[in-house]
Amino acid sequence: MAGRDQANALGEPGFYLEFSIPIADRDAVEGLENKPKAIELVAVRPPLQGEELITATVFVPEKAADFFTKKVEAYRDEETDKGKPKHEALIARIEEVRLGAVRSLFTDEARFYPQGGQQVWWEVWIRDGRIDTFQTVAKRFNVAVKEHLLSFPERDVVLASANEAAMARLLANTDAVAELRIAKDTPALFLEMRPVEQVEWASDLTGRLAPISPLAPAVCLLDSGANRTHPLIEPALEASDQHTCDVAWGVDDSAFWNGHGTAMAGVALYGDLEAALGSGGPVSLGHRLETVKILPSNSQNDPTLYGALTATAISKAEAQAPRRQRVFCMAVTSDVGLGRGRPSSWSAAIDQLCYGGGERRRLLVLASGNMRGDIRAEEYLDANDLAEAESPAQAWNALVAGAYTDKINISHPDYAHWQALAPAGDLSPSSRTSGTWDRQWPIRPDVVFEGGNLAHDGTNPASAIDDLQLLTTHFRPTTRLFDSFGDTSAAAALAANLSAGIVAARPELWPETVRGLVVHSAEWTPAMRARFDAAAGQAQKMAMLRRYGWGVPDLSRALVSASNDATLMVEDVLLPFRKGKNGIQTRDMHVHRLPWPRDELLALGDHDVELRITLSYFIEPNPGERGWTRRHRYASHALRFAVKRSLETLPQFRQRINKAAEAEEAGEGGGAAGGDHWVLGAIRDRGSIHSDIWRGSAAALAERDAIGVFPISGWWKEKPGLQRWDRPAHYALTVSVRAPGAEVDLYTAITNKLPIEIPSV
């Protein structure tokens, strides 16, 4: 078949034929299919108003390529016993036949067809039994496909992001596609409803809500308050869980902040509300809401007070329900006093609150902050890389969320000729980054979540339109129930939603473990991965990392180990330092022996596998200006991880770790990371969370059966007068091994080795 790439193609070679048949002869359409020859009628497009032809498309296997030609020849040259041309019932009714293309399978209204190379999300209707074929070929051609699918008796439906050329390539290299439509579900559908219709939809959803467990954790929003009278918020927010930092402000949301807190509440509780409204089935809320109003109803706070205000807000919620587990979420940011990643009093207060003296540790989710002023299409990404993440995103211990977007489809007729600014899977136009930060400061954002997109007409600055935003709860429920929402605020609320999902499923986990799982579950989208692959060196990789963090997290990946994707978690405590004759010295180094399925990995031989490791811990901050020289550091301590190499003995491994620690002390970091097939290597060692991926053969991984965690100097060591050198350091280590496409059950093999506790020596 023309355009078929034999190295990447899968499925039966073939082609599509498009037939035009008069409406009066519509019954002839079924005659185009021939099951013995595997010729399948895949799409029928109804006529436009005023037209008199139906368009039908069939898939013809290459081995049956002459099927219709022979029918036409028989019609021309042969007669039946009754003296009529053979196959007259079919051939005589065909007005036109042509080789099919992408448009031949498109069954939506013509106005939705993408123009001029426009990238859109397509609804791809897959022929029976061919979903794996489509997904495999799409991955080979770097076409993003959503994980979720709908299954019907003869069709599976997935969403794929592509322009017309990319979709044509998929058609040429698979036999999977039956029909194409445009994914049209957008917030505009709900936002344009009359109030009575909104009430009906909200009532339907509340009727499907399962009661929240009294032991459920909470997402505690530090924002402009929330209006509990909203019918979609009231089931998850008790009046006793609404607080304020100043009784004169009250606890309700206000128009001054455009209902920001109530919008945050909707996303933190439901995610993108559109999915919950349209699901049709039972909805179980695994967490509740708490709100603390930290913004006055009609004015701004002094940003210099935010550190103390944040601490006050947290104490209010904890005093009300001291035993409740919670994830704190704050999307309020400030551009005052930014200094290329240098800690502020606010970010240092966040670090102190997360560390909690080592005993009362907390998980705080922050937003990286939004772009300010006009955003123009020609400045996209360059402007984002130059706009540094706002305070308090400099905090080392918080989980900082930036925004990416998959929202690119515009269906509203008022914007028929507009284009989405960001391509699917790339950075949201509003999201700030840490691209300009000095090298010693943390990578921000840690992860990215959906934050909506902007649209432009090719001339004016880009604007937010409803089609490209998330759907959430409106702060004036007596007027309307739904509102559009986006930017890094929405991303932070989604990050808190996912984090609370982990806490609800695994309530025993430490806060630093939950943060580690969020990062560990993150993956770069195809658009992000393409930019990483194009990076020429470590400096460019770091620039990408400071733009996208570790990618887009996924709750199922955070919680579930599949047979070829097994995840291990270790929570441990070490004493980083000790007092000796020559002062404070490093003390503990932990070597965790891993229960690798050695025999199974060796049997896979050269099969490609991935080992991913994430190390998460909290530091105690020391924010004084002099604390940022090499000798007097901001962080109390730092930890690093290293993996035993295939030919190393354990004593050699320990020796390498000791040398790496000495090199870090001398300012020559990265000795433990090495360039040993790691995606990031030494550049991963920023802040207090480190994640990296090793890629190699299964046989090589079989011998990499130990991970070392070791301390690096900080002010606990270098300021002995402060008497902190004997404090313990908690850490969470998450390890996963993936063998895509391998027919081996790694999960069971690892589980069989786990009755004996993983030793830490």
C-alpha positions in Angstrom: 0.0 0.0 0.0 1.3 3.5 -0.8 2.8 5.2 2.2 3.2 2.0 4.2 6.3 1.9 6.4 7.1 -1.8 6.5 9.3 -1.4 9.6 6.5 0.1 11.7 3.3 -1.1 10.1 1.1 -3.7 11.7 -2.1 -5.5 10.6 -3.4 -6.6 7.3 -2.1 -4.4 4.4 -5.0 -2.8 2.5 -6.6 0.5 1.5 -9.9 2.4 1.8 -12.4 3.0 -1.0 -15.0 5.8 -0.8 -18.2 5.3 -2.7 -20.9 7.9 -3.5 -24.5 6.4 -3.7 -27.8 8.3 -4.2 -30.0 8.6 -1.2 -32.7 6.8 -3.0 -30.4 3.7 -3.3 -29.2 3.8 0.2 -29.9 0.1 0.6 -27.0 -0.6 -1.7 -24.6 0.5 0.9 -24.7 -2.9 2.7 -23.8 -4.6 -0.5 -20.3 -3.0 -0.4 -19.3 -5.3 2.4 -18.0 -8.8 1.8 -17.2 -10.8 4.9 -15.5 -13.8 3.1 -13.1 -11.4 1.5 -12.7 -9.5 4.8 -14.0 -6.3 3.1 -15.6 -4.3 5.8 -18.0 -1.3 5.6 -16.4 1.0 8.1 -18.0 4.5 7.8 -21.1 6.0 6.3 -21.4 9.7 6.1 -24.9 11.2 5.7 -25.5 13.8 3.1 -25.3 17.5 3.8 -28.4 19.5 3.5 -29.3 19.9 -0.2 -27.0 17.0 -1.3 -28.4 13.8 -2.7 -25.5 11.4 -2.2 -24.5 9.2 0.7 -20.7 8.6 1.1 -19.7 5.1 2.3 -16.1 3.9 3.0 -14.9 0.3 3.0 -11.6 -1.2 4.0 -10.3 -3.5 1.3 -7.4 -5.9 2.2 -4.6 -6.0 -0.3 -5.3 -9.6 -1.0 -8.8 -8.6 -2.2 -7.6 -5.6 -4.1 -9.3 -6.6 -7.4 -12.6 -7.5 -5.8 -14.5 -4.4 -7.0 -12.6 -4.2 -10.3 -13.9 -7.7 -11.1 -17.4 -6.7 -10.2 -17.3 -3.7 -12.5 -15.8 -5.8 -15.3 -18.5 -8.5 -14.9 -21.2 -5.7 -14.9 -19.7 -4.5 -18.2 -19.1 -7.8 -19.9 -21.5 -10.4 -18.4 -25.2 -11.0 -18.0 -27.3 -13.0 -15.6 -29.7 -15.7 -16.7 -32.4 -13.0 -17.0 -30.3 -11.0 -19.4 -29.4 -8.2 -16.9 -25.8 -7.1 -16.3 -24.2 -8.9 -13.4 -24.0 -7.1 -10.1 -26.4 -4.4 -11.4 -28.0 -4.0 -8.0 -24.8 -2.7 -6.7 -22.7 -1.2 -9.6 -25.5 0.7 -11.3 -26.2 2.5 -8.1 -22.6 3.7 -7.5 -22.2 7.3 -8.7 -18.5 7.6 -8.0 -15.7 5.6 -6.4 -12.3 7.0 -5.3 -9.4 6.0 -3.1 -10.2 6.8 0.5 -8.3 9.3 2.7 -8.6 10.7 6.2 -11.6 12.7 5.1 -13.3 9.6 3.8 -13.6 8.2 7.4 -14.6 11.5 8.9 -18.3 11.3 9.8 -18.8 14.5 11.8 -20.0 17.8 10.4 -17.7 19.2 7.8 -17.1 22.4 9.8 -15.3 20.3 12.5 -12.7 18.9 10.0 -9.2 20.3 10.9 -7.8 22.7 8.5 -4.2 23.7 7.5 -2.3 21.1 9.5 -4.2 21.8 12.7 -3.6 19.4 15.5 -6.7 18.1 17.1 -8.0 15.3 19.3 -9.8 12.8 17.1 -12.3 10.2 18.3 -10.8 7.1 16.6 -13.3 4.3 16.1 -11.3 1.1 16.0 -12.3 -2.1 14.1 -13.1 -5.1 16.3 -10.0 -6.7 17.8 -7.5 -4.1 16.5 -7.0 -1.7 19.5 -3.5 -3.1 20.4 -2.4 -2.7 16.7 -3.5 0.9 16.6 -2.0 1.8 20.0 1.4 0.2 19.1 1.7 1.9 15.7 0.6 5.2 17.2 3.4 4.9 19.8 5.9 4.1 17.0 4.9 7.3 15.2 4.8 9.4 18.4 1.1 10.0 18.2 -0.4 10.6 21.7 -3.3 8.3 22.5 -5.3 8.7 25.7 -5.2 5.6 28.0 -9.0 5.4 28.5 -11.2 3.8 25.9 -14.8 2.9 25.3 -15.7 -0.6 24.1 -18.8 -1.5 22.1 -19.7 -4.9 20.5 -17.9 -4.1 17.2 -15.9 -0.9 18.0 -13.4 0.5 20.5 -13.1 4.2 20.7 -10.0 6.1 21.8 -8.7 9.7 21.6 -5.6 10.4 19.5 -3.9 13.7 19.0 -2.8 14.3 15.4 -3.0 16.6 12.4 -4.4 15.3 9.0 -1.0 14.2 7.8 -0.2 12.2 11.0 -3.7 10.5 10.9 -3.1 9.6 7.2 0.1 8.0 8.3 -1.7 5.9 10.8 -4.3 4.8 8.2 -1.6 3.8 5.9 0.2 1.6 8.5 -2.7 -0.1 10.3 -5.9 -1.9 9.3 -7.5 -0.7 12.6 -9.4 2.6 11.9 -13.1 2.4 11.0 -14.3 5.9 11.6 -13.0 9.3 12.6 -14.8 12.1 14.5 -13.7 15.1 16.5 -13.6 15.0 20.3 -16.2 17.7 21.0 -16.9 17.5 24.8 -15.9 20.9 26.2 -17.0 23.0 29.2 -18.9 25.2 26.8 -21.6 22.5 26.7 -22.3 23.0 30.4 -21.5 26.7 30.7 -24.1 27.6 28.0 -26.9 25.6 29.7 -29.8 27.5 31.2 -29.7 27.6 35.0 -32.5 25.0 35.3 -30.5 22.6 33.1 -27.4 23.1 35.3 -29.5 22.3 38.4 -30.7 19.1 36.7 -27.2 17.9 35.9 -25.9 18.8 39.3 -28.8 17.0 41.0 -28.1 13.9 38.9 -24.4 13.9 40.1 -25.3 14.4 43.8 -27.7 11.6 43.5 -24.8 9.3 42.3 -22.4 10.3 45.1 -21.5 7.7 47.6 -21.3 8.8 51.3 -17.8 10.0 52.3 -16.2 7.9 55.0 -15.7 9.6 58.4 -12.1 8.5 58.2 -11.5 9.9 54.7 -8.5 12.3 54.4 -9.0 15.9 53.3 -7.7 18.4 50.8 -7.3 21.6 52.8 -7.5 24.6 50.5 -5.7 27.8 51.7 -7.4 30.3 49.4 -10.2 32.8 49.2 -12.7 30.6 51.1 -15.5 28.6 49.4 -19.2 28.8 49.2 -20.5 25.7 50.9 -24.1 26.3 49.7 -23.1 24.9 46.3 -24.8 21.6 46.0 -21.7 19.8 44.6 -19.5 21.1 47.4 -21.8 20.7 50.4 -21.6 16.9 50.6 -17.8 17.1 51.1 -17.4 20.2 53.2 -18.7 20.4 56.7 -19.4 23.9 58.2 -17.0 23.0 61.0 -14.2 22.5 58.4 -14.4 26.1 57.1 -12.0 28.5 58.7 -10.6 31.9 58.3 -7.4 33.7 59.4 -9.4 36.8 60.3 -13.0 36.6 61.6 -13.8 39.9 59.9 -13.3 38.2 56.5 -15.8 35.4 57.1 -15.3 32.0 55.5 -17.2 32.4 52.2 -15.7 33.2 48.8 -16.1 36.6 47.2 -16.3 38.3 43.8 -13.1 40.2 44.5 -11.2 37.0 43.9 -13.6 35.9 41.1 -14.7 32.9 43.2 -11.2 31.4 43.0 -11.5 29.3 46.2 -14.8 27.8 45.1 -13.4 27.0 41.7 -10.4 25.3 43.4 -12.7 23.3 45.6 -14.6 21.9 42.6 -11.4 20.7 41.0 -9.8 19.5 44.2 -12.8 17.4 44.9 -13.9 16.1 41.4 -10.9 16.8 39.1 -12.3 18.1 35.9 -16.0 18.3 36.8 -17.0 17.6 33.2 -15.9 13.9 33.5 -17.9 13.4 36.7 -21.1 15.0 35.3 -21.0 12.9 32.2 -19.9 9.6 33.7 -23.5 8.3 34.4 -22.4 5.9 37.1 -21.7 6.0 40.8 -19.1 8.5 41.9 -17.1 7.7 45.1 -15.3 10.6 46.7 -12.3 9.3 48.6 -11.6 12.5 50.4 -13.3 15.5 51.8 -12.6 19.3 51.7 -11.4 21.8 54.3 -11.0 25.5 53.6 -9.1 28.2 55.3 -9.6 31.7 54.0 -6.2 33.4 53.8 -7.3 36.3 51.5 -9.5 39.2 52.7 -12.8 39.5 50.8 -12.1 43.0 49.3 -8.4 43.6 49.3 -4.9 42.2 49.0 -2.6 40.9 51.8 0.9 42.2 52.3 3.0 39.4 50.7 5.6 39.7 53.4 3.1 38.3 55.9 2.2 35.2 53.9 4.7 32.9 55.7 3.1 33.6 59.1 -0.4 33.6 57.6 0.2 30.2 56.0 1.3 28.8 59.4 -1.8 30.3 61.1 -4.1 28.8 58.4 -2.6 25.3 58.8 -2.9 25.4 62.6 -6.6 26.3 62.3 -7.4 23.1 60.3 -5.3 20.9 62.4 -6.8 22.2 65.6 -10.3 21.4 64.4 -9.4 17.8 63.3 -6.0 16.9 64.8 -6.0 13.2 63.8 -7.3 13.7 60.2 -4.9 13.1 57.4 -4.8 15.9 54.9 -3.1 17.4 51.9 -2.7 21.1 52.0 -3.1 23.0 48.7 -2.3 26.7 48.0 -2.3 28.3 44.6 -1.7 31.8 45.9 1.6 33.2 44.6 3.5 36.4 44.6 6.1 38.0 42.2 7.6 40.2 44.9 11.3 39.7 45.6 12.0 36.9 43.1 15.7 36.0 42.9 16.4 33.2 40.5 15.3 30.5 42.9 16.7 32.0 46.1 14.4 31.2 49.0 12.1 33.8 50.4 10.7 34.1 53.9 7.5 32.6 52.6 9.1 29.6 50.8 11.3 29.0 53.9 8.2 29.0 56.1 6.6 26.4 53.7 9.7 24.2 54.1 9.6 24.6 57.9 5.9 23.6 57.9 6.5 20.5 55.7 9.5 19.5 57.8 7.4 20.0 61.0 10.4 19.5 63.3 10.9 16.1 61.9 7.9 14.7 63.7 4.9 16.6 62.3 5.6 16.4 58.6 3.1 17.7 56.1 2.5 17.6 52.4 1.8 21.0 50.8 0.9 21.4 47.1 1.8 24.7 45.5 1.3 26.3 42.1 4.3 27.4 40.1 2.5 30.7 39.2 0.9 32.2 36.1 2.3 34.4 33.3 1.3 38.0 33.7 0.2 40.4 30.9 -0.5 39.6 27.3 0.6 36.2 25.9 1.4 36.1 22.2 1.7 33.0 20.1 5.2 33.9 18.8 6.5 34.2 22.3 5.2 30.8 23.6 7.7 28.7 25.5 10.5 31.3 25.2 8.5 33.6 27.5 7.6 30.7 29.8 11.2 29.7 30.2 12.1 33.3 31.1 9.2 33.8 33.6 10.5 32.3 36.8 8.2 30.4 39.1 6.7 32.7 41.8 7.1 32.7 45.5 6.6 30.4 47.5 7.5 27.8 44.7 11.2 28.0 45.8 10.2 25.7 48.7 12.3 22.5 48.6 9.8 20.3 50.5 6.5 21.2 48.8 5.1 19.5 45.7 5.0 22.2 43.1 2.6 21.9 40.2 3.0 23.5 36.8 0.4 23.3 34.0 0.5 21.5 30.7 -2.5 21.0 28.4 -4.2 18.5 26.2 -7.0 20.8 25.3 -6.8 21.8 21.7 -10.2 21.3 20.1 -12.3 24.4 19.5 -15.9 23.7 18.6 -17.7 27.0 19.4 -18.8 28.7 16.2 -17.7 32.1 17.5 -14.1 30.9 17.3 -14.3 28.9 14.1 -11.0 30.3 12.7 -9.1 30.5 15.9 -6.2 28.2 16.8 -5.1 26.7 20.1 -1.8 28.2 21.2 -0.1 25.2 22.8 0.0 21.9 21.0 -1.5 18.8 22.8 0.8 17.5 25.5 2.9 20.6 25.8 3.3 23.3 28.4 0.2 25.4 29.1 0.8 29.0 27.9 0.2 30.3 31.4 2.7 28.2 33.3 5.9 29.6 34.8 9.1 27.6 35.1 12.5 27.6 36.8 14.4 28.0 33.6 16.3 31.1 34.8 17.0 29.8 38.3 20.6 29.4 39.5 21.7 25.8 39.2 21.8 24.9 43.0 18.0 25.5 43.4 15.3 23.0 43.1 13.6 22.0 39.8 10.3 23.7 39.4 7.7 22.5 38.6 8.0 19.0 40.0 5.2 17.8 37.8 2.5 19.3 35.5 -1.2 18.8 35.4 -3.9 20.0 33.0 -4.2 23.8 33.2 -6.1 24.6 30.0 -5.0 26.3 26.9 -5.4 29.7 25.2 -6.6 30.5 21.7 -5.6 33.2 19.2 -6.8 34.6 15.9 -3.3 35.0 14.4 -3.2 38.7 15.1 -4.1 39.6 18.7 -2.8 38.3 22.0 -4.1 34.9 23.0 -7.2 34.6 25.2 -8.8 32.0 27.4 -12.0 30.5 25.9 -14.4 28.0 27.5 -13.6 25.2 25.0 -10.0 25.1 26.2 -10.6 25.3 30.0 -11.6 22.9 32.8 -15.1 22.8 34.2 -15.6 23.5 37.9 -18.0 24.9 40.5 -19.2 28.6 40.4 -19.1 30.7 43.6 -22.6 32.0 43.1 -24.7 28.9 43.1 -28.0 30.8 43.2 -27.2 32.3 39.8 -25.2 29.5 38.1 -23.6 26.2 39.1 -20.7 25.8 36.6 -17.7 27.9 35.8 -14.6 27.6 33.6 -11.2 27.4 35.3 -7.5 26.9 34.3 -3.9 27.9 34.7 -1.6 26.6 37.4 -4.3 27.0 40.0 -6.3 24.3 38.3 -3.1 22.2 38.0 -2.4 22.6 41.7 -5.9 21.5 42.6 -5.6 18.5 40.4 -2.3 17.7 42.1 -3.9 17.8 45.5 -6.8 15.7 44.2 -4.4 13.0 43.1 -2.3 13.2 46.2 -5.4 12.8 48.3 -6.3 9.7 46.2 -2.9 8.2 47.2 -3.5 9.0 50.9 -7.0 7.5 50.8 -5.7 4.3 49.3 -2.6 4.1 51.4 -3.2 6.1 54.6 -0.1 4.7 56.3 2.3 6.4 53.9 4.5 9.3 55.0 4.0 12.7 53.4 7.4 12.5 51.6 6.4 9.1 50.3 3.2 10.5 48.8 5.1 13.3 47.2 7.6 10.7 45.9 4.8 8.6 44.4 3.3 11.5 42.6 6.7 12.3 40.9 7.5 8.6 40.4 4.2 8.1 38.5 4.8 11.1 36.2 5.7 10.6 32.6 6.6 13.0 29.8 3.9 13.3 27.1 5.0 12.5 23.5 5.4 16.2 22.9 7.6 16.7 26.0 9.6 13.5 25.2 10.3 14.7 21.7 11.9 17.9 23.1 13.9 15.8 25.6 15.1 13.6 22.8 16.2 16.6 20.8 18.2 18.0 23.7 21.9 18.1 22.7 23.4 17.8 26.1 22.9 17.9 29.9 22.3 21.7 29.9 19.5 21.4 27.4 18.0 18.4 29.3 18.1 20.5 32.5 16.2 23.3 30.6 13.5 20.8 29.6 13.4 19.5 33.2 13.0 23.0 34.6 10.1 23.5 32.1 8.1 20.3 32.5 9.4 18.7 35.7 9.1 15.0 35.6 5.9 15.1 33.5 2.2 14.2 34.0 1.4 12.0 37.0 -1.2 9.2 37.0 -3.0 7.8 40.0 -3.3 4.2 38.7 0.5 4.2 38.0 1.1 5.5 41.5 -1.0 2.7 43.1 -0.9 -0.4 40.9 1.9 -2.7 39.9 1.1 -4.7 36.7 2.8 -8.0 35.8 5.5 -6.3 33.7 5.6 -3.0 35.8 6.4 -3.8 39.4 7.0 -1.1 42.1 8.7 -1.3 45.5 8.6 1.3 48.2 11.0 1.7 51.2 10.4 4.1 54.0 13.5 4.4 56.3 15.4 6.7 58.6 19.1 7.3 58.8 21.3 9.4 61.0 23.3 11.6 58.5 25.9 12.8 60.8 27.9 12.0 64.0 30.2 13.9 66.3 33.8 12.7 66.1 37.2 13.8 67.2 37.6 16.0 64.1 34.1 17.6 64.4 30.9 16.6 62.7 31.2 13.8 60.1 28.9 11.9 57.9 27.6 8.7 59.5 25.0 6.3 58.0 24.8 4.9 54.5 22.0 2.5 53.7 22.4 -0.2 51.1 19.0 -1.7 50.2 19.3 -5.2 48.5 16.6 -5.5 46.0 14.5 -8.7 45.5 15.1 -8.8 41.8 13.6 -11.7 39.8 17.1 -12.6 38.6 16.2 -15.7 36.7 13.3 -14.0 34.9 15.5 -11.0 33.9 18.3 -13.2 32.7 15.8 -15.2 30.6 14.8 -11.9 28.9 18.4 -11.4 27.8 18.7 -8.3 25.6 15.1 -7.3 26.0 15.0 -3.5 26.8 13.9 -2.7 30.4 13.6 0.4 32.5 14.6 0.9 36.1 13.1 4.0 37.7 14.1 5.3 41.1 12.7 8.2 43.1 14.1 9.5 46.4 12.0 11.9 48.4 12.9 13.5 51.8 12.3 16.8 53.6 15.0 19.2 54.7 15.0 21.7 57.6 15.6 25.2 56.1 18.1 27.8 57.2 17.1 30.8 55.1 19.6 33.5 56.2 21.4 35.1 53.2 24.8 33.8 54.4 23.3 30.2 54.3 23.7 30.1 50.6 27.4 29.9 50.3 28.9 26.5 49.9 30.0 26.2 53.5 26.7 27.4 55.1 23.9 25.9 53.2 20.1 26.4 53.1 19.3 22.7 53.5 20.0 20.9 56.7 21.2 17.9 54.8 21.0 16.3 51.4 20.6 12.7 50.4 21.6 10.9 47.2 21.0 7.5 45.7 23.3 5.3 43.6 22.7 1.9 42.0 25.1 -1.1 42.1 26.5 -1.7 38.6 26.5 -5.1 37.0 30.1 -6.0 37.6 30.5 -4.4 41.0 30.8 -6.3 44.3 29.1 -4.8 47.3 32.4 -3.6 48.8 33.3 -1.9 45.5 29.8 -0.3 45.5 30.3 1.1 49.0 33.7 2.4 48.0 32.2 4.2 45.0 29.5 5.8 47.2 32.1 7.0 49.7 34.1 8.6 46.9 30.9 10.2 45.4 30.0 11.7 48.8 33.5 13.1 49.1 33.2 14.6 45.6 30.0 16.3 46.5 31.6 17.8 49.6 34.3 19.2 47.3 31.6 20.7 45.0 32.2 18.0 42.3 28.7 16.6 42.3 27.3 13.7 40.3 30.0 11.1 41.1 27.4 8.5 42.1 25.0 9.1 39.2 27.5 8.6 36.4 26.6 8.5 32.7 25.7 4.8 33.0 22.6 4.7 30.8 20.7 7.2 33.1 18.4 9.6 31.4 19.3 12.5 33.6 22.4 11.5 35.6 23.9 14.2 37.8 21.3 16.9 36.9 18.7 15.0 38.9 20.4 16.1 42.2 18.6 19.4 42.9 16.3 20.1 45.8 15.0 17.3 48.0 13.4 15.0 45.5 15.4 13.1 42.9 14.1 10.9 40.2 15.8 9.2 37.2 15.4 6.4 34.7 18.0 3.8 33.8 17.6 2.0 30.5 19.4 -1.2 29.4 19.1 -4.9 28.9 17.2 -7.2 31.3 20.3 -9.2 31.7 22.3 -6.2 32.9 19.5 -5.2 35.3 19.6 -8.7 36.9 22.9 -7.8 38.5 21.9 -4.3 39.6 20.4 -5.6 42.8 21.3 -2.9 45.3 20.6 0.8 45.9 22.6 3.0 48.2 21.2 6.0 50.0 23.8 8.3 51.5 24.0 11.8 53.1 25.7 14.9 51.8 26.7 17.8 54.0 24.3 20.6 55.1 24.1 23.1 57.8 23.3 20.4 60.4 26.9 19.4 59.9 28.5 22.7 59.2 26.9 24.6 62.0 27.6 22.4 65.1 26.7 25.2 67.4 23.1 24.8 66.5 23.0 21.3 67.9 21.2 19.6 65.0 23.9 17.2 63.9 22.3 14.2 65.7 18.8 14.6 64.1 17.4 11.7 62.1 16.5 12.0 58.4 13.4 10.3 57.0 13.3 9.3 53.4 11.1 7.4 51.0 12.6 5.3 48.1 10.4 4.2 45.3 11.8 1.7 42.8 10.0 0.3 39.7 11.1 -2.0 36.9 9.3 -2.1 33.6 9.7 -4.6 30.8 7.3 -3.3 28.0 6.2 -6.1 25.7 7.8 -8.8 27.7 5.9 -12.0 28.3 7.0 -12.5 31.9 5.4 -11.9 35.2 7.9 -9.7 37.1 5.4 -8.7 39.7 4.7 -12.2 40.9 8.4 -13.1 40.8 9.3 -10.1 43.0 6.4 -10.8 45.3 7.6 -14.3 45.9 10.8 -12.9 47.3 9.1 -10.4 49.7 8.1 -12.5 52.7 11.6 -11.8 54.0 12.0 -8.1 54.7 14.2 -6.2 52.3 17.5 -5.8 54.2 19.0 -2.4 54.9 22.6 -2.8 55.8 
